[in-house]
Amino acid sequence: MELRQLRYYLGVLEHGSLGRAALELGVGASALSQQLSKLEGELCTRLLTRTSTGVAPTAAGLAFQHHARLTLRQAEHAVLAAQSGRMSGYASVGLAPTTASILGLPLIARMRERYPDVRLHLVEMLSGYLVNQLNARHLDLAVLFQADVGPRLSLRPLLQERLFALVPTALVRAEWGDSLSLAQLKDLPLVLPSAQHGLRTTLRSAFERVGHEPDIVMEIDGLSLLMDAVCAGHAATIQPGATVARSLQAGLKVFEISDADAERRNVMVSLAEDELSPAALATRIVLFDVARELVEQGRWPGARMLST
């Protein structure tokens, strides 16, 4: 199968007849017909039917049309990349605030190092809003915490994070050890994100399984302000490992939560392969590599990579 055969086929569909397509493509009608017959022979199926007014695609031809366009588009991208000598373009990535706090800067540094001509657009917002941005095609990819996303989105497991209690010194109890159970946290005043946040959903399910209701005294959706409230001693919080490094710097006591299901699953969600530009595809690979390195180097506390 040759690229010119795909161009010929799409040209015939666009113009509706062999004669008009041959004229526009600058090729003889007999040569055009011969190439289309050769293409159908290689595929072992009929792509076009001749009518009194021209040609029309068969059911197989309609199915083939989408992939033919995709193949030509990717070939054009490959030519441009080869001509420019290095990857260029635009890629948009969505990260929740906790994820951005640990993954954002390393991702930027690696993209600047590997693909300096790719213009990276990073969006930081709650994971529920990121789903809407993906479905509206405003983002190429995002790291999310739920698998119930829209149609024509590609999901890949990324990593699993342990949850930690971050506690101001004044609220630490003498009888606590190095880790705490959710049952031990039931009377601890907590500041958490609101119900629309993926972390809040995870915690609600975890507390329900142990039969306890957490003592939530405040709801703050912004990570920076939430951590300021904890550092000021107003309440403790429960956060994934991505927030632990910041907490240690602030002088908070960090306790890993011992319950087996006190975890948050991270998935990499992107547009379908045929919608991603080469720059976006490259960014997706870099994001995965950076996350793996952070985990392997112990810089993402309580995280472990998931098999894809």
PASEBA-1860 file (N, C-alpha, C; in nm, 3 decimals):
! residues 308
1> MELRQLRY> 0.085/-0.120/0.000/0.000/0.000/0.000/0.089/0.125/0.000 ~ 0.058/0.219/-0.087/0.137/0.340/-0.101/0.056/0.462/-0.057 ~ 0.127/0.565/-0.009/0.060/0.687/0.033/-0.017/0.752/-0.081 ~ 0.037/0.744/-0.203/-0.033/0.805/-0.315/-0.167/0.738/-0.341 ~ -0.175/0.608/-0.313/-0.303/0.538/-0.330/-0.407/0.592/-0.232 ~ -0.363/0.623/-0.111/-0.455/0.681/-0.013/-0.500/0.819/-0.060 ~ -0.406/0.898/-0.112/-0.443/1.031/-0.163/-0.540/1.019/-0.280 ~ -0.516/0.926/-0.368/-0.605/0.906/-0.481/-0.745/0.869/-0.433
9> YLGVLEHG> -0.751/0.776/-0.339/-0.880/0.730/-0.289/-0.958/0.844/-0.224 ~ -0.891/0.921/-0.139/-0.959/1.033/-0.074/-0.997/1.140/-0.175 ~ -0.915/1.160/-0.277/-0.949/1.256/-0.382/-1.073/1.216/-0.458 ~ -1.087/1.088/-0.487/-1.207/1.039/-0.557/-1.330/1.060/-0.470 ~ -1.319/1.032/-0.340/-1.434/1.054/-0.251/-1.470/1.202/-0.245 ~ -1.370/1.288/-0.241/-1.395/1.431/-0.232/-1.466/1.484/-0.356 ~ -1.425/1.437/-0.475/-1.479/1.493/-0.601/-1.595/1.412/-0.656 ~ -1.615/1.290/-0.604/-1.733/1.213/-0.644/-1.725/1.143/-0.777
17> SLGRAALE> -1.612/1.155/-0.849/-1.598/1.085/-0.976/-1.451/1.068/-1.007 ~ -1.420/0.964/-1.086/-1.283/0.939/-1.124/-1.229/1.050/-1.214 ~ -1.314/1.096/-1.306/-1.270/1.198/-1.401/-1.232/1.328/-1.332 ~ -1.320/1.378/-1.246/-1.290/1.505/-1.178/-1.170/1.490/-1.085 ~ -1.160/1.373/-1.017/-1.047/1.351/-0.927/-0.916/1.345/-1.004 ~ -0.917/1.278/-1.120/-0.797/1.268/-1.202/-0.749/1.405/-1.246 ~ -0.846/1.491/-1.282/-0.811/1.625/-1.326/-0.748/1.705/-1.212 ~ -0.807/1.698/-1.093/-0.757/1.774/-0.978/-0.623/1.720/-0.928
25> LGVGASAL> -0.607/1.588/-0.937/-0.484/1.526/-0.886/-0.370/1.530/-0.987 ~ -0.402/1.566/-1.112/-0.299/1.573/-1.216/-0.248/1.438/-1.259 ~ -0.337/1.340/-1.268/-0.300/1.205/-1.309/-0.403/1.156/-1.411 ~ -0.364/1.068/-1.500/-0.456/1.015/-1.598/-0.566/0.932/-1.534 ~ -0.685/0.934/-1.594/-0.799/0.860/-1.538/-0.771/0.711/-1.534 ~ -0.706/0.658/-1.637/-0.677/0.514/-1.641/-0.576/0.476/-1.533 ~ -0.475/0.563/-1.514/-0.376/0.536/-1.409/-0.439/0.543/-1.271 ~ -0.529/0.640/-1.253/-0.599/0.652/-1.125/-0.682/0.529/-1.097
33> SQQLSKLE> -0.757/0.484/-1.198/-0.840/0.365/-1.182/-0.756/0.242/-1.152 ~ -0.639/0.234/-1.216/-0.550/0.120/-1.194/-0.499/0.117/-1.050 ~ -0.460/0.232/-0.997/-0.410/0.238/-0.860/-0.519/0.205/-0.758 ~ -0.642/0.250/-0.784/-0.751/0.218/-0.693/-0.783/0.069/-0.696 ~ -0.778/0.011/-0.814/-0.802/-0.134/-0.825/-0.692/-0.212/-0.751 ~ -0.568/-0.162/-0.760/-0.458/-0.227/-0.691/-0.477/-0.216/-0.539 ~ -0.523/-0.101/-0.493/-0.549/-0.082/-0.350/-0.657/-0.177/-0.301 ~ -0.766/-0.188/-0.377/-0.874/-0.280/-0.340/-0.825/-0.424/-0.341
41> GELCTRLL> -0.735/-0.456/-0.434/-0.681/-0.591/-0.439/-0.597/-0.623/-0.317 ~ -0.517/-0.526/-0.272/-0.435/-0.549/-0.152/-0.521/-0.564/-0.028 ~ -0.633/-0.491/-0.024/-0.722/-0.498/0.092/-0.821/-0.613/0.084 ~ -0.831/-0.672/-0.033/-0.924/-0.783/-0.057/-1.068/-0.743/-0.028 ~ -1.102/-0.621/-0.063/-1.240/-0.575/-0.044/-1.268/-0.458/-0.138 ~ -1.395/-0.439/-0.171/-1.436/-0.331/-0.258/-1.455/-0.203/-0.177 ~ -1.388/-0.095/-0.219/-1.398/0.032/-0.149/-1.497/0.128/-0.214 ~ -1.516/0.116/-0.346/-1.599/0.209/-0.420/-1.699/0.133/-0.506
49> TRTSTGVA> -1.815/0.194/-0.524/-1.913/0.143/-0.620/-1.937/0.250/-0.726 ~ -1.947/0.207/-0.851/-1.972/0.299/-0.961/-2.122/0.319/-0.976 ~ -2.164/0.445/-0.991/-2.305/0.478/-1.011/-2.317/0.559/-1.140 ~ -2.441/0.589/-1.175/-2.464/0.667/-1.298/-2.413/0.810/-1.286 ~ -2.398/0.858/-1.162/-2.352/0.996/-1.142/-2.207/1.005/-1.097 ~ -2.143/0.891/-1.076/-2.004/0.893/-1.033/-1.968/0.772/-0.950 ~ -1.904/0.792/-0.834/-1.867/0.682/-0.745/-1.912/0.714/-0.603 ~ -1.931/0.609/-0.525/-1.969/0.624/-0.384/-1.896/0.518/-0.303
57> PTAAGLAF> -1.863/0.548/-0.177/-1.793/0.449/-0.095/-1.885/0.336/-0.050 ~ -1.831/0.218/-0.041/-1.901/0.107/0.022/-1.891/0.121/0.173 ~ -1.952/0.029/0.246/-1.939/0.031/0.393/-1.792/0.017/0.434 ~ -1.721/-0.072/0.363/-1.577/-0.088/0.392/-1.501/0.038/0.355 ~ -1.544/0.104/0.246/-1.478/0.227/0.205/-1.495/0.339/0.305 ~ -1.612/0.348/0.366/-1.634/0.449/0.468/-1.546/0.425/0.590 ~ -1.536/0.296/0.629/-1.452/0.263/0.744/-1.305/0.292/0.713 ~ -1.264/0.267/0.590/-1.125/0.287/0.550/-1.091/0.435/0.540
65> QHHARLTL> -1.190/0.518/0.508/-1.168/0.660/0.485/-1.104/0.728/0.606 ~ -1.158/0.701/0.726/-1.106/0.764/0.848/-0.959/0.731/0.868 ~ -0.923/0.604/0.854/-0.786/0.561/0.879/-0.692/0.609/0.769 ~ -0.744/0.622/0.648/-0.661/0.675/0.540/-0.623/0.820/0.568 ~ -0.721/0.899/0.616/-0.692/1.038/0.651/-0.591/1.045/0.765 ~ -0.609/0.960/0.865/-0.517/0.958/0.978/-0.376/0.924/0.934 ~ -0.362/0.825/0.847/-0.230/0.784/0.799/-0.161/0.897/0.725 ~ -0.235/0.965/0.640/-0.175/1.077/0.566/-0.137/1.191/0.660
73> RQAEHAVL> -0.221/1.217/0.759/-0.190/1.324/0.854/-0.063/1.293/0.932 ~ -0.050/1.169/0.978/0.069/1.132/1.053/0.193/1.135/0.964 ~ 0.176/1.098/0.838/0.289/1.105/0.745/0.334/1.249/0.724 ~ 0.237/1.341/0.716/0.270/1.482/0.701/0.344/1.534/0.824 ~ 0.298/1.492/0.943/0.368/1.532/1.065/0.511/1.479/1.067 ~ 0.528/1.355/1.020/0.662/1.296/1.017/0.754/1.374/0.925 ~ 0.702/1.416/0.810/0.781/1.495/0.716/0.822/1.627/0.778 ~ 0.727/1.694/0.843/0.757/1.822/0.905/0.861/1.808/1.015
81> AAQSGRMS> 0.847/1.700/1.094/0.944/1.678/1.201/1.084/1.654/1.145 ~ 1.091/1.577/1.037/1.220/1.550/0.975/1.280/1.677/0.916 ~ 1.196/1.759/0.854/1.244/1.881/0.792/1.291/1.982/0.896 ~ 1.222/1.987/1.009/1.260/2.084/1.113/1.379/2.036/1.194 ~ 1.404/1.904/1.190/1.519/1.848/1.261/1.491/1.815/1.405 ~ 1.382/1.866/1.462/1.346/1.830/1.599/1.199/1.858/1.621 ~ 1.146/1.798/1.727/1.004/1.807/1.754/0.962/1.950/1.786 ~ 0.848/1.990/1.731/0.791/2.120/1.762/0.640/2.105/1.770
89> GYASVGLA> 0.573/2.213/1.809/0.428/2.208/1.817/0.378/2.255/1.953 ~ 0.261/2.204/1.992/0.191/2.252/2.111/0.129/2.133/2.182 ~ 0.136/2.133/2.314/0.074/2.027/2.393/0.018/2.086/2.521 ~ -0.106/2.048/2.556/-0.171/2.099/2.677/-0.193/1.985/2.775 ~ -0.155/2.009/2.900/-0.159/1.906/3.005/-0.234/1.960/3.126 ~ -0.328/1.881/3.179/-0.402/1.919/3.298/-0.355/1.840/3.420 ~ -0.335/1.910/3.531/-0.291/1.847/3.655/-0.374/1.902/3.771 ~ -0.415/1.813/3.862/-0.477/1.858/3.986/-0.371/1.928/4.071
97> PTTASILG> -0.412/2.016/4.163/-0.313/2.091/4.241/-0.211/2.005/4.314 ~ -0.255/1.896/4.377/-0.159/1.811/4.449/-0.060/1.747/4.352 ~ -0.107/1.704/4.237/-0.019/1.643/4.138/0.077/1.747/4.080 ~ 0.025/1.866/4.053/0.110/1.972/3.998/0.223/2.009/4.094 ~ 0.197/1.998/4.224/0.297/2.039/4.323/0.421/1.951/4.318 ~ 0.409/1.827/4.271/0.525/1.738/4.267/0.569/1.706/4.125 ~ 0.476/1.707/4.030/0.506/1.666/3.893/0.530/1.784/3.800 ~ 0.474/1.900/3.834/0.476/2.013/3.742/0.615/2.058/3.701
105> LPLIARMR> 0.699/2.097/3.797/0.832/2.148/3.764/0.922/2.044/3.698 ~ 0.925/1.918/3.747/1.006/1.818/3.676/0.960/1.795/3.532 ~ 0.828/1.800/3.508/0.778/1.785/3.371/0.824/1.901/3.284 ~ 0.814/2.022/3.337/0.860/2.139/3.261/1.008/2.127/3.227 ~ 1.089/2.090/3.327/1.234/2.080/3.305/1.267/1.975/3.200 ~ 1.202/1.859/3.207/1.232/1.753/3.111/1.187/1.790/2.970 ~ 1.072/1.855/2.957/1.025/1.897/2.825/1.117/2.003/2.767 ~ 1.165/2.096/2.850/1.257/2.199/2.801/1.389/2.136/2.756
113> ERYPDVRL> 1.428/2.030/2.825/1.553/1.961/2.791/1.538/1.878/2.664 ~ 1.429/1.804/2.654/1.414/1.709/2.543/1.349/1.770/2.420 ~ 1.247/1.855/2.441/1.174/1.912/2.328/1.159/2.064/2.348 ~ 1.266/2.138/2.333/1.260/2.282/2.361/1.168/2.359/2.267 ~ 1.136/2.303/2.150/1.049/2.373/2.055/0.902/2.339/2.072 ~ 0.869/2.252/2.166/0.729/2.223/2.196/0.680/2.325/2.299 ~ 0.571/2.394/2.265/0.514/2.492/2.358/0.419/2.420/2.452 ~ 0.455/2.413/2.579/0.379/2.339/2.678/0.280/2.430/2.748
121> HLVEMLSG> 0.155/2.386/2.754/0.050/2.460/2.825/0.003/2.375/2.942 ~ 0.031/2.419/3.064/-0.008/2.346/3.184/-0.130/2.413/3.247 ~ -0.229/2.332/3.281/-0.352/2.381/3.344/-0.367/2.312/3.479 ~ -0.380/2.391/3.585/-0.398/2.337/3.720/-0.540/2.364/3.767 ~ -0.616/2.258/3.789/-0.753/2.271/3.840/-0.799/2.137/3.895 ~ -0.915/2.136/3.961/-0.967/2.013/4.019/-0.990/1.909/3.911 ~ -0.974/1.782/3.949/-0.979/1.675/3.850/-1.114/1.667/3.780 ~ -1.223/1.698/3.850/-1.354/1.697/3.786/-1.364/1.797/3.672
129> YLVNQLNA> -1.305/1.914/3.691/-1.303/2.015/3.586/-1.211/1.974/3.472 ~ -1.105/1.903/3.504/-1.013/1.858/3.399/-1.083/1.762/3.304 ~ -1.172/1.678/3.355/-1.249/1.588/3.268/-1.328/1.668/3.167 ~ -1.394/1.774/3.214/-1.472/1.859/3.123/-1.382/1.922/3.017 ~ -1.263/1.964/3.057/-1.170/2.025/2.962/-1.123/1.925/2.857 ~ -1.103/1.801/2.898/-1.065/1.697/2.802/-1.178/1.669/2.704 ~ -1.299/1.655/2.756/-1.413/1.624/2.669/-1.444/1.738/2.573 ~ -1.411/1.861/2.614/-1.430/1.976/2.525/-1.312/1.995/2.430
137> RHLDLAVL> -1.211/1.905/2.440/-1.091/1.911/2.355/-1.009/2.037/2.380 ~ -1.014/2.090/2.504/-0.929/2.202/2.541/-0.795/2.153/2.597 ~ -0.787/2.025/2.633/-0.665/1.964/2.682/-0.632/1.842/2.597 ~ -0.502/1.813/2.584/-0.458/1.691/2.517/-0.455/1.573/2.614 ~ -0.408/1.597/2.735/-0.398/1.489/2.834/-0.402/1.546/2.974 ~ -0.430/1.460/3.070/-0.438/1.503/3.210/-0.413/1.382/3.300 ~ -0.371/1.410/3.424/-0.362/1.306/3.527/-0.485/1.320/3.615 ~ -0.566/1.213/3.620/-0.693/1.216/3.692/-0.697/1.104/3.794
145> FQADVGPR> -0.803/1.104/3.873/-0.817/1.007/3.981/-0.940/0.918/3.964 ~ -1.011/0.932/3.853/-1.128/0.850/3.829/-1.122/0.795/3.688 ~ -1.188/0.683/3.667/-1.188/0.618/3.536/-1.316/0.645/3.457 ~ -1.416/0.708/3.519/-1.543/0.733/3.451/-1.534/0.865/3.374 ~ -1.466/0.860/3.261/-1.448/0.979/3.178/-1.530/0.965/3.051 ~ -1.524/1.065/2.965/-1.608/1.067/2.847/-1.563/0.971/2.739 ~ -1.641/0.964/2.630/-1.608/0.874/2.520/-1.486/0.923/2.442 ~ -1.424/0.830/2.371/-1.308/0.859/2.286/-1.193/0.921/2.364
153> LSLRPLLQ> -1.178/0.880/2.489/-1.061/0.918/2.567/-0.982/0.793/2.600 ~ -0.851/0.805/2.599/-0.763/0.692/2.626/-0.715/0.695/2.770 ~ -0.728/0.583/2.842/-0.688/0.574/2.982/-0.570/0.479/2.997 ~ -0.472/0.522/3.075/-0.358/0.437/3.108/-0.329/0.448/3.257 ~ -0.319/0.336/3.328/-0.283/0.343/3.470/-0.148/0.411/3.487 ~ -0.137/0.493/3.589/-0.010/0.563/3.613/0.052/0.518/3.744 ~ -0.008/0.557/3.857/0.050/0.517/3.985/-0.057/0.518/4.095 ~ -0.023/0.458/4.205/-0.108/0.452/4.323/-0.038/0.527/4.435
161> ERLFALVP> -0.111/0.615/4.506/-0.053/0.696/4.613/-0.113/0.657/4.748 ~ -0.028/0.639/4.846/-0.075/0.626/4.983/-0.122/0.762/5.033 ~ -0.216/0.761/5.128/-0.263/0.885/5.189/-0.195/0.905/5.325 ~ -0.176/1.032/5.362/-0.106/1.068/5.485/-0.188/1.171/5.562 ~ -0.179/1.163/5.695/-0.236/1.267/5.781/-0.127/1.370/5.807 ~ -0.158/1.496/5.780/-0.065/1.607/5.803/-0.119/1.688/5.921 ~ -0.046/1.687/6.031/-0.102/1.735/6.157/-0.013/1.844/6.218 ~ -0.072/1.958/6.255/0.005/2.059/6.329/0.053/2.001/6.462
169> TALVRAEW> 0.166/2.047/6.507/0.227/1.992/6.630/0.131/1.998/6.749 ~ 0.054/2.104/6.762/-0.035/2.121/6.877/-0.146/2.016/6.880 ~ -0.177/1.953/6.765/-0.285/1.855/6.760/-0.235/1.711/6.767 ~ -0.103/1.693/6.772/-0.047/1.558/6.779/-0.069/1.500/6.918 ~ -0.111/1.375/6.925/-0.140/1.310/7.053/-0.025/1.218/7.092 ~ 0.003/1.213/7.221/0.120/1.141/7.272/0.114/0.992/7.243 ~ -0.005/0.935/7.236/-0.018/0.789/7.219/-0.002/0.744/7.074 ~ 0.010/0.838/6.980/0.023/0.801/6.839/0.161/0.744/6.809
177> GDSLSLAQ> 0.166/0.651/6.715/0.293/0.597/6.667/0.333/0.664/6.537 ~ 0.401/0.589/6.451/0.447/0.644/6.323/0.338/0.646/6.216 ~ 0.235/0.564/6.235/0.124/0.561/6.141/-0.007/0.566/6.218 ~ -0.113/0.601/6.148/-0.245/0.613/6.211/-0.349/0.541/6.126 ~ -0.451/0.491/6.192/-0.564/0.434/6.120/-0.672/0.541/6.105 ~ -0.764/0.518/6.014/-0.875/0.612/5.997/-0.958/0.621/6.125 ~ -0.968/0.510/6.198/-1.043/0.512/6.324/-0.979/0.608/6.424 ~ -0.846/0.617/6.424/-0.779/0.708/6.516/-0.798/0.855/6.476
185> LKDLPLVL> -0.836/0.878/6.350/-0.851/1.014/6.301/-0.994/1.067/6.311 ~ -1.087/0.984/6.360/-1.228/1.021/6.354/-1.261/1.145/6.437 ~ -1.185/1.172/6.543/-1.213/1.288/6.628/-1.117/1.405/6.602 ~ -1.029/1.390/6.505/-0.932/1.495/6.474/-0.997/1.599/6.383 ~ -0.993/1.727/6.420/-1.051/1.830/6.331/-0.975/1.834/6.198 ~ -1.051/1.828/6.088/-0.989/1.818/5.956/-1.035/1.933/5.866 ~ -0.944/1.978/5.782/-0.979/2.065/5.672/-0.954/1.985/5.544 ~ -1.058/1.975/5.460/-1.050/1.894/5.339/-1.107/1.970/5.221
193> PSAQHGLR> -1.076/1.926/5.100/-1.142/1.985/4.983/-1.291/1.954/4.985 ~ -1.369/2.028/4.907/-1.514/2.008/4.902/-1.548/1.880/4.826 ~ -1.678/1.849/4.822/-1.725/1.721/4.768/-1.694/1.702/4.621 ~ -1.674/1.810/4.545/-1.646/1.795/4.403/-1.502/1.751/4.375 ~ -1.421/1.746/4.478/-1.281/1.708/4.465/-1.267/1.556/4.471 ~ -1.182/1.498/4.384/-1.164/1.353/4.380/-1.111/1.297/4.510 ~ -1.024/1.372/4.580/-0.969/1.323/4.707/-1.079/1.309/4.811 ~ -1.173/1.403/4.812/-1.282/1.397/4.910/-1.368/1.272/4.887
201> TTLRSAFE> -1.391/1.239/4.760/-1.468/1.118/4.729/-1.396/0.994/4.778 ~ -1.264/0.988/4.759/-1.185/0.875/4.805/-1.191/0.861/4.956 ~ -1.180/0.973/5.027/-1.182/0.969/5.174/-1.320/0.933/5.228 ~ -1.424/0.983/5.164/-1.559/0.950/5.210/-1.581/0.799/5.204 ~ -1.540/0.737/5.094/-1.556/0.592/5.080/-1.472/0.517/5.183 ~ -1.350/0.565/5.207/-1.263/0.497/5.303/-1.317/0.505/5.445 ~ -1.368/0.621/5.486/-1.426/0.634/5.620/-1.554/0.552/5.634 ~ -1.633/0.546/5.529/-1.756/0.466/5.534/-1.725/0.319/5.555
209> RVGHEPDI> -1.616/0.272/5.494/-1.582/0.129/5.507/-1.542/0.093/5.650 ~ -1.488/0.190/5.726/-1.450/0.159/5.865/-1.558/0.203/5.963 ~ -1.668/0.255/5.911/-1.782/0.289/5.995/-1.764/0.414/6.079 ~ -1.687/0.511/6.033/-1.666/0.634/6.108/-1.695/0.756/6.021 ~ -1.731/0.864/6.086/-1.757/0.991/6.019/-1.647/1.089/6.058 ~ -1.572/1.143/5.963/-1.464/1.236/5.997/-1.519/1.368/6.050 ~ -1.439/1.435/6.132/-1.477/1.564/6.189/-1.423/1.676/6.098 ~ -1.500/1.712/5.996/-1.457/1.812/5.898/-1.503/1.949/5.946
217> VMEIDGLS> -1.408/2.035/5.980/-1.442/2.167/6.034/-1.432/2.277/5.929 ~ -1.363/2.248/5.818/-1.350/2.346/5.710/-1.338/2.274/5.578 ~ -1.380/2.342/5.470/-1.359/2.294/5.334/-1.286/2.402/5.254 ~ -1.173/2.367/5.196/-1.095/2.461/5.115/-1.050/2.388/4.990 ~ -1.084/2.442/4.874/-1.048/2.375/4.748/-0.908/2.412/4.698 ~ -0.857/2.526/4.734/-0.722/2.563/4.691/-0.617/2.500/4.779 ~ -0.521/2.428/4.719/-0.421/2.357/4.799/-0.336/2.453/4.881 ~ -0.296/2.566/4.824/-0.209/2.659/4.895/-0.277/2.713/5.022
225> LLMDAVCA> -0.402/2.757/5.009/-0.473/2.810/5.125/-0.503/2.699/5.225 ~ -0.536/2.581/5.177/-0.563/2.468/5.267/-0.440/2.440/5.353 ~ -0.323/2.434/5.291/-0.202/2.406/5.366/-0.167/2.522/5.460 ~ -0.198/2.644/5.420/-0.176/2.758/5.511/-0.260/2.743/5.637 ~ -0.385/2.696/5.621/-0.474/2.677/5.736/-0.420/2.569/5.828 ~ -0.365/2.463/5.769/-0.308/2.355/5.851/-0.183/2.405/5.923 ~ -0.097/2.474/5.852/0.027/2.525/5.913/-0.001/2.626/6.025 ~ -0.115/2.697/6.013/-0.153/2.792/6.117/-0.214/2.722/6.239
233> GHAATIQP> -0.233/2.590/6.231/-0.281/2.513/6.345/-0.431/2.503/6.357 ~ -0.508/2.546/6.255/-0.654/2.543/6.265/-0.711/2.402/6.257 ~ -0.645/2.313/6.185/-0.694/2.177/6.169/-0.585/2.094/6.103 ~ -0.604/1.964/6.104/-0.516/1.874/6.029/-0.580/1.849/5.891 ~ -0.512/1.775/5.808/-0.570/1.738/5.679/-0.519/1.600/5.640 ~ -0.581/1.543/5.537/-0.538/1.416/5.480/-0.508/1.442/5.333 ~ -0.387/1.406/5.293/-0.342/1.435/5.157/-0.262/1.318/5.102 ~ -0.249/1.311/4.970/-0.164/1.208/4.910/-0.017/1.240/4.927
241> GATVARSL> 0.068/1.145/4.890/0.211/1.161/4.909/0.271/1.280/4.838 ~ 0.205/1.327/4.731/0.257/1.442/4.657/0.270/1.566/4.744 ~ 0.192/1.574/4.852/0.193/1.692/4.937/0.288/1.679/5.056 ~ 0.345/1.560/5.075/0.424/1.534/5.196/0.549/1.621/5.202 ~ 0.620/1.635/5.091/0.745/1.713/5.093/0.719/1.855/5.140 ~ 0.613/1.917/5.090/0.577/2.052/5.133/0.543/2.054/5.282 ~ 0.479/1.951/5.330/0.438/1.946/5.471/0.558/1.936/5.564 ~ 0.658/1.857/5.526/0.778/1.843/5.609/0.852/1.975/5.619
249> QAGLKVFE> 0.855/2.048/5.507/0.921/2.178/5.508/0.849/2.277/5.599 ~ 0.717/2.258/5.614/0.638/2.350/5.696/0.641/2.312/5.844 ~ 0.708/2.202/5.879/0.718/2.163/6.018/0.600/2.085/6.070 ~ 0.517/2.030/5.981/0.403/1.949/6.024/0.448/1.806/6.052 ~ 0.373/1.738/6.135/0.396/1.595/6.159/0.320/1.516/6.054 ~ 0.389/1.418/5.995/0.331/1.339/5.886/0.315/1.195/5.933 ~ 0.194/1.142/5.919/0.164/1.004/5.958/0.103/0.931/5.838 ~ 0.164/0.821/5.800/0.102/0.741/5.694/-0.023/0.674/5.749
257> ISDADAER> -0.129/0.673/5.672/-0.254/0.608/5.715/-0.243/0.459/5.686 ~ -0.265/0.378/5.787/-0.234/0.235/5.778/-0.342/0.154/5.708 ~ -0.463/0.205/5.696/-0.570/0.127/5.631/-0.529/0.091/5.488 ~ -0.552/-0.035/5.452/-0.505/-0.086/5.323/-0.561/-0.008/5.205 ~ -0.685/0.040/5.216/-0.748/0.107/5.102/-0.737/0.259/5.109 ~ -0.651/0.309/5.198/-0.630/0.454/5.206/-0.531/0.496/5.098 ~ -0.575/0.484/4.974/-0.491/0.512/4.859/-0.568/0.592/4.755 ~ -0.495/0.657/4.667/-0.556/0.727/4.555/-0.492/0.678/4.425
265> RNVMVSLA> -0.575/0.636/4.333/-0.529/0.585/4.204/-0.516/0.701/4.105 ~ -0.402/0.709/4.038/-0.378/0.810/3.935/-0.381/0.745/3.798 ~ -0.456/0.802/3.706/-0.459/0.751/3.570/-0.423/0.864/3.474 ~ -0.354/0.828/3.366/-0.322/0.924/3.262/-0.431/0.914/3.155 ~ -0.502/1.023/3.134/-0.612/1.025/3.039/-0.576/1.122/2.927 ~ -0.596/1.078/2.803/-0.564/1.163/2.690/-0.671/1.149/2.582 ~ -0.666/1.238/2.486/-0.750/1.222/2.369/-0.709/1.094/2.296 ~ -0.794/1.047/2.207/-0.764/0.926/2.131/-0.638/0.947/2.048
273> EDELSPAA> -0.570/0.837/2.015/-0.444/0.844/1.943/-0.454/0.928/1.817 ~ -0.565/0.914/1.744/-0.575/0.984/1.616/-0.603/1.133/1.633 ~ -0.627/1.179/1.757/-0.649/1.321/1.781/-0.527/1.390/1.839 ~ -0.428/1.314/1.882/-0.310/1.371/1.944/-0.205/1.407/1.838 ~ -0.151/1.525/1.849/-0.041/1.566/1.762/0.086/1.494/1.804 ~ 0.189/1.490/1.719/0.316/1.432/1.762/0.372/1.497/1.889 ~ 0.353/1.628/1.904/0.401/1.696/2.025/0.328/1.645/2.148 ~ 0.198/1.626/2.137/0.120/1.575/2.251/0.156/1.431/2.282
281> LATRIVLF> 0.177/1.349/2.179/0.218/1.211/2.201/0.353/1.206/2.272 ~ 0.446/1.292/2.230/0.577/1.296/2.296/0.565/1.342/2.440 ~ 0.478/1.440/2.466/0.458/1.490/2.602/0.402/1.381/2.693 ~ 0.311/1.301/2.640/0.254/1.191/2.719/0.363/1.093/2.762 ~ 0.454/1.062/2.673/0.564/0.972/2.706/0.655/1.033/2.812 ~ 0.686/1.161/2.796/0.773/1.229/2.892/0.708/1.234/3.030 ~ 0.579/1.263/3.035/0.508/1.268/3.164/0.518/1.134/3.237 ~ 0.497/1.026/3.164/0.506/0.894/3.226/0.648/0.868/3.276
289> DVARELVE> 0.748/0.902/3.195/0.888/0.879/3.235/0.924/0.960/3.359 ~ 0.879/1.086/3.365/0.911/1.171/3.480/0.845/1.116/3.607 ~ 0.719/1.073/3.596/0.650/1.015/3.712/0.724/0.891/3.762 ~ 0.766/0.805/3.670/0.837/0.683/3.709/0.969/0.717/3.780 ~ 1.041/0.815/3.729/1.167/0.852/3.792/1.145/0.909/3.932 ~ 1.041/0.990/3.950/1.012/1.046/4.082/0.982/0.935/4.182 ~ 0.909/0.833/4.137/0.876/0.720/4.225/1.002/0.639/4.256 ~ 1.079/0.605/4.152/1.198/0.521/4.172/1.303/0.590/4.258
297> QGRWPGAR> 1.311/0.722/4.251/1.410/0.796/4.329/1.359/0.832/4.468 ~ 1.237/0.788/4.503/1.182/0.816/4.635/1.138/0.959/4.655 ~ 1.118/1.032/4.547/1.079/1.173/4.557/0.928/1.192/4.554 ~ 0.854/1.083/4.533/0.707/1.087/4.539/0.665/0.995/4.653 ~ 0.658/1.046/4.775/0.635/0.960/4.893/0.508/0.877/4.882 ~ 0.520/0.750/4.919/0.404/0.662/4.924/0.346/0.624/4.789 ~ 0.421/0.646/4.681/0.368/0.616/4.546/0.434/0.491/4.490 ~ 0.358/0.417/4.412/0.413/0.303/4.338/0.350/0.302/4.199
305> MLST> 0.431/0.269/4.100/0.383/0.268/3.963/0.288/0.152/3.942 ~ 0.192/0.172/3.854/0.098/0.066/3.817/0.136/0.011/3.681 ~ 0.118/-0.118/3.661/0.149/-0.179/3.532/0.046/-0.136/3.430 ~ 0.091/-0.110/3.307/0.001/-0.066/3.200/-0.048/-0.184/3.119
END
